[in-house]
Amino acid sequence: MSNNTSATAAGLGAFIDASPSPFHVCATVASELDTAGYLRLAETDQWPGGCGSFYVIRGGSIIAWSSESDEGPFRIIGGHTDSPNLRVKQHPDKTSAGLSMVGLEPYGGAWLNSWLDRDLGLSGRIAYREGSSVSHKLIHIGEPILRVPQLAIHLSEDRKGVAPNPQRHVDAIFAVRDAPPLLDWVAGQVGVDPREVLGWELMTHDVSPSRVVGAQSDLLSAPRLDNQGTCYAGLRALLDSPETSGVRMLALFDHEEVGSGSERGAASDFLSTVCERIVLSRGGSRDDYLQTMAASVCVSGDMAHATHPNYPERHEPAHQIAINGGPVLKVNQNLRYASDALGEAVFAIACDRAGVPLQRYVHRADLPCGSTIGPITATRTGLRTVDVGAPQLAMHSARELMGVDDVWMYSAALQAFLLGS
C-alpha cells in the first residue's frame, strides 16, 4: 500500500466511544485538530489572511482546512456527524405501570427493534442561563440509566413478536418509582441549577464499548459506524496527508439522517460561506471564489451496504460488496448519489494511488435507495461530487459491523484523494 495512514480499527473504536452525539464528534475532532496545531476560528470574527490550518464549529457540524499556498482549488472530504437513535422529548417525564419513564422518539431511520433491551446512556447538550447570558454544556452520561424493554414473546398474539410503534413502544424505564424529573437529574450531573435550564438536545446511546470481534479479530462491532466511520477516516486522512497545493478540507455536517435542512446541515450555507471566506481572506475576489469552486471537488463519504450473508437476494447480483474488500464507489441513476463519470474517475485514481481495491455499489432497482449529503452538497455549491463509503452490515441499527482492514483502506483512499492530481 503506497499511502501511510494512522487509521486503525482500535482508533475508530476509541473515537466512537468518545463521541456519543454530533456535538461530541465535533469536540473529539477539535481535540485532535488542536493537538495538530490547527487554530479554531469563530464565524463572528474576522479571519486571518494567508495560509495555515484552521477549523470552525457550528453546533454539531465542523469544517477544518489546511493550505500551504494562496491559490488552488478545494479538495473536500464531506460526511455527517449524526446517527439514527432515540431522542428525549420536550416533556419527557411520565409514569406507566408504576414505573418512572422517559418519553423518547426516533431520530432518523432508526431500526427500532435494535434499540430494545439495550443499556442506554444519555448525551447531547443543554442550554442554561448563566447571569445575563446563555451558556451550554455537553452531556455524556456513559452509565446505563435507561432501557426500553421488549415485549415477552408469550404476550404477542402469534409468538412472532411485535413491531414497535414509534409513539407507544420506545419510551424507556428510568427507575422503578419516585425518580426525579429527568432534566433536573441531568442538570445535577453537570453542576447546573435545574431552574436555569432553557433548552436541550438529548439523545440515547448504547453504552457497550466498541470491540474488535471475530475468530480472527477481523471485524469491528460498534455503534454509529454510520457515519462516524467516515468522520474518523476523513480526520486521519486530513492529519496524515502531506503539504500540497490548494486547500485540503474536512466538512462534517449534522442532521443528514433527517434531510440536512438546518442551519448547520449540508443544505445550509455553512460550506459555501467557509469556502468563500477562505478565498476572500487570501486576497481573492468573488469571481476568484466562483472560479475556485468550479475547479474543486468533493468526496461525499457515507458508509456503504456490504452484501448481507443471510439476505444476499436483497442486493444487486452483479454488485456484491465484500467486508474488508476496500472502499466503495456508490452510483445511482436517479441521483440518490451524486457520482458521475468524472467524479468516479477522481476516486478510482485515488484508490489506485493508495494501492487499495475499489468496489462499485449499485442499489437494487426494485428497492428504494437511501441518500447522502452528496446530492445536497452538489446542488447547494455546484461542486463536482462523488459518493463513496466503507462497507458495513446492520446499517441504522443500534450496533453495526464493519471490517478491520476497511478502516485503514478507506482512510488511505481519502488521503490519496486530498493529495490531488
Disulfide bonds with the S-S distance in Angstrom:
none
